[in-house]
Amino acid sequence: MDLLQPLLTPANIATYLIAINFIAFAAFGIDKMLAEAGKRRISEQTLLLWAFAGGSPGAYAARRLFRHKTRKQPFCTNLHAIAAMQVVALAALAAWMVDR
């Protein structure tokens, strides 16, 4: 953990979250554009991977703005599960930090 400590600054974490959410948002937008053009698409697995990496807010924002992947199952269920796991992880992290 000592090697990671200098990297885990609030500024670096914020930069990462902004970047990963931008990438997730863009991936959903690009996938929608490709779908409308009838071209080869970004895989659902890749879209879910961006959400899992921390881009859930960007994924949800893009779904709403682009009206993309809003009714597709099991994609929606998987995205909701990822977001729920992230909320639980954040709550656990917050509880751990309070107890320190």
N, CA, C and O of each residue as an XYZ file, in Angstrom:
400
protein
N       0.823     -1.192      0.000
C       0.000      0.000      0.000
C       0.868      1.257      0.000
O       0.443      2.314     -0.466
N       2.088      1.131      0.527
C       2.968      2.298      0.579
C       3.301      2.837     -0.807
O       3.501      4.040     -0.974
N       3.361      1.953     -1.799
C       3.663      2.390     -3.156
C       2.487      3.151     -3.775
O       2.686      4.063     -4.577
N       1.277      2.776     -3.404
C       0.081      3.421     -3.955
C      -0.282      4.716     -3.237
O      -0.946      5.583     -3.806
N       0.145      4.841     -2.017
C      -0.251      5.993     -1.192
C      -0.050      7.336     -1.895
O      -0.958      8.167     -1.870
N       1.121      7.583     -2.529
C       1.300      8.884     -3.185
C       0.347      9.102     -4.368
O       0.050     10.242     -4.726
N      -0.126      8.015     -4.966
C      -1.026      8.129     -6.118
C      -2.475      8.354     -5.720
O      -3.257      8.910     -6.492
N      -2.833      7.924     -4.519
C      -4.230      7.994     -4.092
C      -4.554      9.320     -3.403
O      -5.076      9.345     -2.288
N      -4.238     10.400     -4.075
C      -4.569     11.723     -3.555
C      -5.988     12.077     -3.991
O      -6.476     11.542     -4.987
N      -6.649     12.960     -3.268
C      -7.996     13.375     -3.700
C      -8.017     13.929     -5.123
O      -8.968     13.686     -5.866
N      -6.991     14.662     -5.505
C      -6.949     15.227     -6.862
C      -6.845     14.128     -7.914
O      -7.517     14.191     -8.943
N      -6.007     13.119     -7.666
C      -5.865     12.022     -8.624
C      -7.138     11.188     -8.719
O      -7.531     10.766     -9.806
N      -7.771     10.955     -7.590
C      -9.023     10.187     -7.591
C     -10.108     10.957     -8.344
O     -10.848     10.372     -9.134
N     -10.205     12.254     -8.103
C     -11.200     13.080     -8.808
C     -10.928     13.095    -10.310
O     -11.854     12.986    -11.114
N      -9.660     13.230    -10.686
C      -9.292     13.229    -12.105
C      -9.671     11.906    -12.754
O     -10.206     11.883    -13.863
N      -9.392     10.798    -12.060
C      -9.749      9.481    -12.580
C     -11.260      9.359    -12.779
O     -11.722      8.909    -13.828
N     -12.019      9.762    -11.768
C     -13.478      9.622    -11.861
C     -14.061     10.492    -12.971
O     -14.983     10.070    -13.669
N     -13.537     11.692    -13.136
C     -14.001     12.550    -14.229
C     -13.681     11.902    -15.570
O     -14.533     11.851    -16.457
N     -12.463     11.411    -15.718
C     -12.048     10.802    -16.985
C     -12.858      9.539    -17.298
O     -13.330      9.374    -18.422
N     -13.020      8.656    -16.323
C     -13.712      7.388    -16.578
C     -15.195      7.620    -16.877
O     -15.787      6.895    -17.676
N     -15.793      8.626    -16.238
C     -17.193      8.933    -16.528
C     -17.343      9.579    -17.898
O     -18.334      9.340    -18.588
N     -16.384     10.385    -18.297
C     -16.401     10.954    -19.644
C     -16.285      9.842    -20.681
O     -17.000      9.845    -21.684
N     -15.387      8.894    -20.441
C     -15.204      7.778    -21.381
C     -16.471      6.936    -21.474
O     -16.900      6.575    -22.571
N     -17.074      6.620    -20.326
C     -18.310      5.825    -20.331
C     -19.414      6.576    -21.080
O     -20.116      5.989    -21.903
N     -19.565      7.861    -20.799
C     -20.577      8.684    -21.466
C     -20.345      8.677    -22.979
O     -21.270      8.464    -23.762
N     -19.095      8.912    -23.370
C     -18.764      8.947    -24.797
C     -18.997      7.600    -25.459
O     -19.484      7.541    -26.588
N     -18.654      6.512    -24.769
C     -18.842      5.177    -25.349
C     -20.313      4.906    -25.634
O     -20.651      4.353    -26.680
N     -21.188      5.292    -24.710
C     -22.625      5.112    -24.937
C     -23.095      5.975    -26.112
O     -23.884      5.526    -26.944
N     -22.609      7.199    -26.171
C     -22.990      8.082    -27.278
C     -22.508      7.564    -28.616
O     -23.246      7.593    -29.600
N     -21.282      7.093    -28.657
C     -20.728      6.538    -29.892
C     -21.494      5.282    -30.295
O     -21.789      5.083    -31.473
N     -21.815      4.437    -29.322
C     -22.573      3.221    -29.625
C     -23.944      3.561    -30.206
O     -24.404      2.900    -31.137
N     -24.587      4.571    -29.672
C     -25.895      5.001    -30.199
C     -25.749      5.480    -31.641
O     -26.561      5.145    -32.504
N     -24.703      6.267    -31.889
C     -24.458      6.776    -33.243
C     -24.207      5.612    -34.214
O     -24.732      5.603    -35.327
N     -23.409      4.643    -33.787
C     -23.130      3.478    -34.630
C     -24.391      2.658    -34.884
O     -24.595      2.148    -35.986
N     -25.231      2.533    -33.867
C     -26.483      1.784    -34.014
C     -27.383      2.451    -35.048
O     -27.970      1.780    -35.896
N     -27.485      3.763    -34.972
C     -28.338      4.485    -35.921
C     -27.800      4.408    -37.341
O     -28.567      4.447    -38.303
N     -26.469      4.296    -37.473
C     -25.850      4.210    -38.794
C     -25.799      2.780    -39.310
O     -25.387      2.551    -40.447
N     -26.212      1.810    -38.493
C     -26.200      0.423    -38.906
C     -24.796     -0.159    -38.997
O     -24.562     -1.108    -39.745
N     -23.866      0.405    -38.242
C     -22.474     -0.051    -38.284
C     -22.167     -0.952    -37.101
O     -22.996     -1.149    -36.212
N     -20.956     -1.495    -37.111
C     -20.513     -2.369    -36.025
C     -20.486     -1.592    -34.714
O     -20.003     -0.461    -34.658
N     -21.012     -2.216    -33.659
C     -21.254     -1.547    -32.387
C     -20.192     -1.842    -31.354
O     -19.379     -2.752    -31.516
N     -20.210     -1.060    -30.287
C     -19.404     -1.329    -29.104
C     -20.130     -2.438    -28.336
O     -21.347     -2.373    -28.160
N     -19.406     -3.436    -27.885
C     -20.054     -4.560    -27.212
C     -20.652     -4.119    -25.874
O     -20.165     -3.189    -25.230
N     -21.711     -4.807    -25.482
C     -22.326     -4.526    -24.182
C     -21.334     -4.781    -23.061
O     -21.329     -4.074    -22.053
N     -20.502     -5.782    -23.238
C     -19.489     -6.099    -22.227
C     -18.541     -4.914    -22.033
O     -18.172     -4.598    -20.902
N     -18.151     -4.268    -23.108
C     -17.261     -3.103    -23.013
C     -17.972     -1.951    -22.324
O     -17.380     -1.281    -21.478
N     -19.222     -1.708    -22.668
C     -19.974     -0.631    -22.023
C     -20.105     -0.886    -20.521
O     -19.954      0.030    -19.713
N     -20.386     -2.136    -20.156
C     -20.499     -2.480    -18.738
C     -19.148     -2.388    -18.036
O     -19.090     -2.043    -16.856
N     -18.077     -2.687    -18.736
C     -16.739     -2.585    -18.150
C     -16.411     -1.131    -17.793
O     -15.838     -0.865    -16.736
N     -16.772     -0.199    -18.669
C     -16.545      1.227    -18.361
C     -17.350      1.639    -17.140
O     -16.864      2.395    -16.298
N     -18.576      1.147    -17.041
C     -19.395      1.452    -15.863
C     -18.776      0.836    -14.618
O     -18.713      1.488    -13.575
N     -18.317     -0.408    -14.709
C     -17.715     -1.095    -13.572
C     -16.446     -0.384    -13.104
O     -16.150     -0.362    -11.910
N     -15.708      0.186    -14.027
C     -14.451      0.876    -13.696
C     -14.686      2.198    -12.974
O     -13.733      2.890    -12.618
N     -15.941      2.549    -12.760
C     -16.255      3.785    -12.049
C     -17.104      4.744    -12.856
O     -17.419      5.839    -12.388
N     -17.477      4.354    -14.052
C     -18.218      5.241    -14.934
C     -19.722      5.082    -14.905
O     -20.398      5.446    -15.867
N     -20.257      4.549    -13.827
C     -21.712      4.375    -13.750
C     -22.488      5.678    -13.899
O     -23.468      5.708    -14.644
N     -22.091      6.759    -13.220
C     -22.843      8.012    -13.426
C     -22.826      8.473    -14.882
O     -23.841      8.942    -15.397
N     -21.690      8.343    -15.538
C     -21.609      8.712    -16.951
C     -22.472      7.817    -17.823
O     -23.095      8.281    -18.778
N     -22.505      6.526    -17.490
C     -23.333      5.579    -18.241
C     -24.807      5.919    -18.086
O     -25.549      5.929    -19.068
N     -25.238      6.199    -16.852
C     -26.645      6.547    -16.623
C     -27.008      7.874    -17.301
O     -28.099      8.007    -17.856
N     -26.114      8.837    -17.259
C     -26.381     10.126    -17.912
C     -26.520      9.948    -19.419
O     -27.403     10.534    -20.044
N     -25.640      9.134    -19.996
C     -25.691      8.899    -21.444
C     -26.948      8.129    -21.832
O     -27.573      8.425    -22.850
N     -27.317      7.144    -21.024
C     -28.545      6.397    -21.321
C     -29.733      7.342    -21.384
O     -30.580      7.239    -22.272
N     -29.784      8.249    -20.448
C     -30.909      9.182    -20.401
C     -30.868     10.178    -21.567
O     -31.875     10.398    -22.240
N     -29.701     10.772    -21.794
C     -29.583     11.783    -22.846
C     -29.799     11.187    -24.237
O     -30.529     11.752    -25.051
N     -29.165     10.051    -24.506
C     -29.228      9.455    -25.836
C     -30.381      8.470    -26.001
O     -30.616      7.963    -27.097
N     -31.108      8.197    -24.899
C     -32.181      7.196    -24.919
C     -31.665      5.892    -25.522
O     -32.226      5.347    -26.472
N     -30.586      5.424    -24.935
C     -29.886      4.262    -25.472
C     -29.732      3.198    -24.392
O     -29.325      3.501    -23.270
N     -30.053      1.967    -24.725
C     -29.928      0.821    -23.822
C     -30.810      0.980    -22.589
O     -30.437      0.534    -21.504
N     -31.957      1.599    -22.738
C     -32.830      1.851    -21.589
C     -33.776      0.685    -21.295
O     -34.255      0.551    -20.169
N     -34.049     -0.157    -22.293
C     -34.970     -1.282    -22.082
C     -34.315     -2.623    -22.363
O     -34.956     -3.666    -22.230
N     -33.076     -2.610    -22.742
C     -32.365     -3.836    -23.132
C     -32.050     -4.686    -21.904
O     -31.393     -4.227    -20.970
N     -32.529     -5.933    -21.920
C     -32.247     -6.867    -20.827
C     -31.347     -7.966    -21.367
O     -31.518     -8.340    -22.527
N     -30.423     -8.498    -20.630
C     -30.149     -8.245    -19.219
C     -29.200     -7.071    -18.977
O     -28.707     -6.898    -17.862
N     -28.940     -6.270    -19.998
C     -28.008     -5.143    -19.860
C     -28.414     -4.224    -18.710
O     -27.578     -3.871    -17.878
N     -29.671     -3.840    -18.654
C     -30.140     -2.926    -17.599
C     -29.928     -3.526    -16.217
O     -29.471     -2.843    -15.300
N     -30.256     -4.789    -16.073
C     -30.078     -5.465    -14.786
C     -28.602     -5.482    -14.391
O     -28.264     -5.237    -13.233
N     -27.734     -5.768    -15.345
C     -26.298     -5.797    -15.058
C     -25.777     -4.413    -14.675
O     -24.967     -4.286    -13.757
N     -26.237     -3.382    -15.371
C     -25.805     -2.023    -15.044
C     -26.294     -1.621    -13.655
O     -25.550     -1.016    -12.884
N     -27.529     -1.954    -13.342
C     -28.061     -1.652    -12.005
C     -27.270     -2.395    -10.925
O     -26.997     -1.836     -9.863
N     -26.904     -3.637    -11.190
C     -26.129     -4.424    -10.222
C     -24.752     -3.808     -9.998
O     -24.270     -3.754     -8.867
N     -24.123     -3.347    -11.068
C     -22.819     -2.685    -10.946
C     -22.949     -1.426    -10.107
O     -22.146     -1.192     -9.204
N     -23.957     -0.616    -10.402
C     -24.157      0.625     -9.648
C     -24.444      0.334     -8.174
O     -23.951      1.040     -7.295
N     -25.234     -0.696     -7.906
C     -25.545     -1.060     -6.512
C     -24.281     -1.503     -5.779
O     -24.067     -1.125     -4.628
N     -23.447     -2.301     -6.438
C     -22.190     -2.733     -5.818
C     -21.290     -1.546     -5.516
O     -20.615     -1.520     -4.486
N     -21.277     -0.562     -6.411
C     -20.453      0.616     -6.188
C     -20.969      1.441     -5.013
O     -20.176      1.981     -4.242
N     -22.274      1.543     -4.873
C     -22.853      2.270     -3.733
C     -22.494      1.560     -2.432
O     -22.118      2.206     -1.454
N     -22.608      0.233     -2.420
C     -22.257     -0.534     -1.221
C     -20.769     -0.359     -0.901
O     -20.400     -0.182      0.259
N     -19.926     -0.408     -1.922
C     -18.482     -0.242     -1.706
C     -18.166      1.148     -1.159
O     -17.328      1.291     -0.269
N     -18.833      2.167     -1.687
C     -18.619      3.527     -1.176
C     -19.081      3.663      0.267
O     -18.419      4.312      1.077
N     -20.209      3.054      0.588
C     -20.705      3.092      1.969
C     -19.730      2.374      2.908
O     -19.460      2.851      4.010
N     -19.207      1.235      2.471
C     -18.239      0.494      3.290
C     -16.960      1.306      3.473
O     -16.398      1.345      4.567
N     -16.505      1.948      2.413
C     -15.312      2.792      2.501
C     -15.548      3.954      3.457
O     -14.688      4.267      4.281
N     -16.695      4.587      3.353
C     -17.018      5.703      4.248
C     -17.067      5.241      5.692
O     -16.552      5.927      6.574
N     -17.677      4.089      5.951
C     -17.757      3.546      7.310
C     -16.361      3.219      7.835
O     -16.059      3.479      9.000
N     -15.517      2.655      6.987
C     -14.157      2.320      7.378
C     -13.364      3.579      7.717
O     -12.605      3.598      8.686
N     -13.540      4.621      6.920
C     -12.805      5.869      7.155
C     -13.264      6.555      8.437
O     -12.456      7.193      9.112
N     -14.531      6.438      8.780
C     -15.053      7.033     10.011
C     -14.476      6.295     11.205
O     -14.155      6.917     12.217
N     -14.338      4.980     11.104
C     -13.844      4.160     12.207
C     -12.330      4.266     12.415
O     -11.821      3.827     13.446
N     -11.624      4.828     11.475
C     -10.155      4.925     11.589
C      -9.750      5.796     12.695
O      -8.556      5.985     12.927
